Structure formats: C-alpha cells, structure tokens
Amino acid sequence: MRIQAVRFSESGPPAEVLRTEEVDLPAPGPGEVRVRMLKAPVNPSDLMFVRGNYAIPPHLPATPGFEGVGVVDAIGPGLLPRLLSGRRVAVLGSLTGTWATHTIVSARQVVPVSGRLSDEQAAMFFVNPATAWLLTRVVLNVRPGETLVQSAAASSVGRMVIRLGQRFGFHTVNIVRRQDQAETLRVLGADRVVVSEGPGLSAQLRSLLPQGVLKAIDPVGGEIASELASSLGERGELVLFGTLSDAPLAISPRALMTPGAVIRGFWLSQWMRGQSLLNKLRIVRSVARLVGDGTLATVPGPQFSIAQIREAVIAAEQTNRPGKVLLDFGNPPA
Ligand SMILES: NC(=O)c1ccc[n+]([C@@H]2O[C@H](COP(=O)([O-])OP(=O)(O)OC[C@H]3O[C@@H](n4cnc5c(N)ncnc54)[C@H](OP(=O)(O)O)[C@@H]3O)[C@@H](O)[C@H]2O)c1
C-alpha cells in the first residue's frame, strides 16, 4: 500500500531535513495492526529525534512521531489484533513513526480510547500525561502539603503538574523564563511563579523555601538545573527528565554532599520497560481517567496537514505558543 509519510534521510534542523513523501507500507505482520492516523502532536522529543539528539538514534530514512491517535484499519494474525480491529486507538511509543497517514505498530503499543475523548486529547494521551503523573505520584511521591519545584512550568507537562498539585493537595513553585507566563500559570492554580531571567534563581528559591528545595523536576538542564541542584535542602531530590537547553550541569559536589541530596534521571520509555503488564495497565488506566477529567489534558494549538510539515515544526519551536502543535492527517474518523 502507498502512503504519505513525513521522512528525513539525514539528521538536522527539522524545518530543513523533513520531507513529505509517498512510500510503500507493508501489510501488518503477526501481532501487529495498521493504524490509519487521525492526529499526532509535535513534541520536543520528536524534534530531538530528527536532530539526532534523542536517546533513540534514527534508522535513516526515518519517520518521526512517538504518539498519536488513529483507527485500526488492517490487522495481522493474532488475538490482540482481532480485538482491536476497527477501534479508535492511541498509539503509544511507536518506533515506526506516527507522522504518516498510516503506521504499522505492535498491538501491544496501542490502547483503545473512550469515545468521550476528542481526537486532539487522544493524540496526546500518553507521553506527557504519563510523565507528569509518574514524576509526581510515583517517582517523587509528592504528598499533600509538600512543595514541588519545577522548571519550564509553562510547558504542557508543567501545566499538568500544576493541575495535579491542585487535585492531590501539593504546592508548586513554578520556574518560567518570561514574566508574561507567570499570570497564565497563576490563573491555572500555580502557588508560586519564579521568573528565571530575573534576579538570581537560587536567591529567589531560598527566600520562598528557606529549608531548601526538597523535591524538584527539571526538563531544561544547563544553568536552571544547576541552580536547582545547588538549592537542594536536606535529602532533597531533583529529577532530570529533559534537555531543552541542550547544556550540561555545573555544580559543586558539595551541593549534594553536604545535604545528602540526590539527582536522578527519568525517561518514560525506560520506566515503562521495567513494569509488569499489570502495572502498565494500571498506569494507562490512571492516566486515562485524569486525561478524561481534564487534569492531564493538553491545550491544543494550531493544526497542520503533513504537506505543511515545515510550517508545523517551525510553529512548534516558537516561544510562547498558544498550545501544542498537531498534525492532522485528513483521514476521516471511523
Ligand atoms: N523524560 C521523559 O520521558 C519525558 C517525557 C515527556 C516529556 N519530556 C520532556 O518534558 C519537556 C516538556 O515537554 P512538553 O511537551 O511539555 O513541552 P512543550 O509543551 O513543547 O513546551 C516547552 C516549554 O519549554 C520551555 N523551554 C524551551 N526551551 C527552554 C529553555 N532553553 N529554557 C527554559 N525553558 C525552555 C518553553 O518555554 P517558552 O514558552 O518560553 O518557549 C515551553 O514552555 C521536554 O523537555 C520533553 O522532552 C520528557
């Protein structure tokens, strides 16, 4: 079958290397399904993958896109594919790429989604929601009354964390890089907002949290993560989960040594690989409930066809975007 797919043959700036091409798609094999894609988000991890900066190297030529929503329109042999035939599904962590009119994926990598969820929310159903949920509820287990500090707080993940704080009773101190983002986050329910481009971040954090930062998450790295690490209090914990600044940390060993603080990493794919099937199902169920009630919803932004891939990736990297950029494959729903 001939399909339209976004592809790149060399790593580099997404607006320069991505093309929309007609390619052959084989029939789904045993245990696989073919998904007719409806929508897929443009996430920072997709753009890093195209640049060749992601944890998974691309096998060139490659199609980007780790998640999205679509309808199962062909199946390979197996019970699970049969159960999914014709269903609208969220594609989770596809390694074959969701930025195409159709994709082949293992039946274990898709989840049927409730009819109540819009295509937009279903397309963004897992990567960010599961990350926000796992970081706060499992990895750091932020309890009611505790304070979590987060950077890039105006990101989609950041906004979910603020809503999780409201729902589960923990406070959030939110670092953003521009003053105009502060008011938006306060309206959303942020307890405190700190602008990193104002006076020294560590001094601002010290005045808000005199005992030091005890729980923090950071997807930026570089200067912001270094200041967060240097602000950790007694047995403080900082979880690094992104590389938005593409810069390394510079901290004194004493920043961790004296308070007995720790820095560790989190990557959703690695986390999920270590879980039993039952646990994975529990995580998907918990996340689905919270996406459904709006706690882990994502603000959708402008939508583009795959022929407009260049415009889409440029829009996705603009600062202060109105919401998450999505690709719309022009396929009719089931
Ligand atoms: N480890 C994992 O498994 C995992 C899973 C999901 C997401 N993530 C990571 O989580 C992060 C957020 O993802 P998202 O989809 O929520 O992002 P998003 O909605 O696309 O928003 C990105 C945000 O990051 C801010 N930002 C970009 N570069 C920055 C920099 N150099 N310094 C400070 N802030 C910067 C932007 O601020 P402006 O508005 O000012 O531009 C924007 O608010 C990404 O790093 C992503 O890779 C990691």
The ligand as an SDF file (V2000), in Angstrom:
LIG
                    3D

 48 52  0  0  0  0  0  0  0  0999 V2000
   11.8420   12.0460   30.0750 N   0  0  0  0  0  0  0  0  0  0  0  0
   10.6960   11.7490   29.5180 C   0  0  0  0  0  0  0  0  0  0  0  0
   10.3190   10.5810   29.3990 O   0  0  0  0  0  0  0  0  0  0  0  0
    9.8380   12.8610   29.0080 C   0  0  0  0  0  0  0  0  0  0  0  0
    8.5020   12.6230   28.6550 C   0  0  0  0  0  0  0  0  0  0  0  0
    7.7080   13.7090   28.2410 C   0  0  0  0  0  0  0  0  0  0  0  0
    8.2660   14.9830   28.1380 C   0  0  0  0  0  0  0  0  0  0  0  0
    9.5840   15.1300   28.4550 N   0  0  0  0  0  0  0  0  0  0  0  0
   10.2240   16.4490   28.3630 C   0  0  0  0  0  0  0  0  0  0  0  0
    9.4310   17.4150   29.0010 O   0  0  0  0  0  0  0  0  0  0  0  0
    9.7280   18.6780   28.4630 C   0  0  0  0  0  0  0  0  0  0  0  0
    8.4660   19.4450   28.2110 C   0  0  0  0  0  0  0  0  0  0  0  0
    7.7370   18.8070   27.1600 O   0  0  0  0  0  0  0  0  0  0  0  0
    6.3550   19.4550   26.6570 P   0  0  0  0  0  0  0  0  0  0  0  0
    5.8340   18.6380   25.5460 O   0  0  0  0  0  0  0  0  0  0  0  0
    5.5150   19.6890   27.8580 O   0  0  0  0  0  0  0  0  0  0  0  0
    6.8960   20.8540   26.1150 O   0  0  0  0  0  0  0  0  0  0  0  0
    6.1120   21.9850   25.3500 P   0  0  0  0  0  0  0  0  0  0  0  0
    4.6670   21.9610   25.7020 O   0  0  0  0  0  0  0  0  0  0  0  0
    6.5030   21.9020   23.9250 O   0  0  0  0  0  0  0  0  0  0  0  0
    6.7310   23.2970   25.9790 O   0  0  0  0  0  0  0  0  0  0  0  0
    8.1090   23.5230   26.0000 C   0  0  0  0  0  0  0  0  0  0  0  0
    8.3560   24.5450   27.1060 C   0  0  0  0  0  0  0  0  0  0  0  0
    9.7240   24.5630   27.4120 O   0  0  0  0  0  0  0  0  0  0  0  0
   10.1610   25.9030   27.5080 C   0  0  0  0  0  0  0  0  0  0  0  0
   11.5500   25.9440   27.0620 N   0  0  0  0  0  0  0  0  0  0  0  0
   12.0450   25.5690   25.8610 C   0  0  0  0  0  0  0  0  0  0  0  0
   13.3760   25.7280   25.8380 N   0  0  0  0  0  0  0  0  0  0  0  0
   13.7180   26.2280   27.0410 C   0  0  0  0  0  0  0  0  0  0  0  0
   14.9590   26.6150   27.6210 C   0  0  0  0  0  0  0  0  0  0  0  0
   16.1100   26.5250   26.9440 N   0  0  0  0  0  0  0  0  0  0  0  0
   14.9410   27.1070   28.8740 N   0  0  0  0  0  0  0  0  0  0  0  0
   13.7920   27.2130   29.5640 C   0  0  0  0  0  0  0  0  0  0  0  0
   12.5850   26.8540   29.0790 N   0  0  0  0  0  0  0  0  0  0  0  0
   12.5580   26.3660   27.8210 C   0  0  0  0  0  0  0  0  0  0  0  0
    9.2470   26.6940   26.5870 C   0  0  0  0  0  0  0  0  0  0  0  0
    9.1730   27.9990   27.0730 O   0  0  0  0  0  0  0  0  0  0  0  0
    8.7550   29.2350   26.1380 P   0  0  0  0  0  0  0  0  0  0  0  0
    7.2660   29.2380   26.0860 O   0  0  0  0  0  0  0  0  0  0  0  0
    9.3530   30.3690   26.8510 O   0  0  0  0  0  0  0  0  0  0  0  0
    9.3780   28.9470   24.7990 O   0  0  0  0  0  0  0  0  0  0  0  0
    7.9080   25.9520   26.7560 C   0  0  0  0  0  0  0  0  0  0  0  0
    7.1790   26.4550   27.8490 O   0  0  0  0  0  0  0  0  0  0  0  0
   10.5810   18.4160   27.2060 C   0  0  0  0  0  0  0  0  0  0  0  0
   11.9330   18.5600   27.5350 O   0  0  0  0  0  0  0  0  0  0  0  0
   10.3150   16.9610   26.9250 C   0  0  0  0  0  0  0  0  0  0  0  0
   11.3610   16.3230   26.2150 O   0  0  0  0  0  0  0  0  0  0  0  0
   10.3640   14.1270   28.8780 C   0  0  0  0  0  0  0  0  0  0  0  0
  1  2  1  0
  2  3  2  0
  2  4  1  0
  4  5  1  0
  4 48  2  0
  5  6  2  0
  6  7  1  0
  7  8  2  0
  8  9  1  0
  8 48  1  0
  9 10  1  0
  9 46  1  0
 10 11  1  0
 11 12  1  0
 11 44  1  0
 12 13  1  0
 13 14  1  0
 14 15  2  0
 14 16  1  0
 14 17  1  0
 17 18  1  0
 18 19  2  0
 18 20  1  0
 18 21  1  0
 21 22  1  0
 22 23  1  0
 23 24  1  0
 23 42  1  0
 24 25  1  0
 25 26  1  0
 25 36  1  0
 26 27  1  0
 26 35  1  0
 27 28  2  0
 28 29  1  0
 29 30  1  0
 29 35  2  0
 30 31  1  0
 30 32  2  0
 32 33  1  0
 33 34  2  0
 34 35  1  0
 36 37  1  0
 36 42  1  0
 37 38  1  0
 38 39  2  0
 38 40  1  0
 38 41  1  0
 42 43  1  0
 44 45  1  0
 44 46  1  0
 46 47  1  0
M  CHG  2   8   1  16  -1
M  END
$$$$
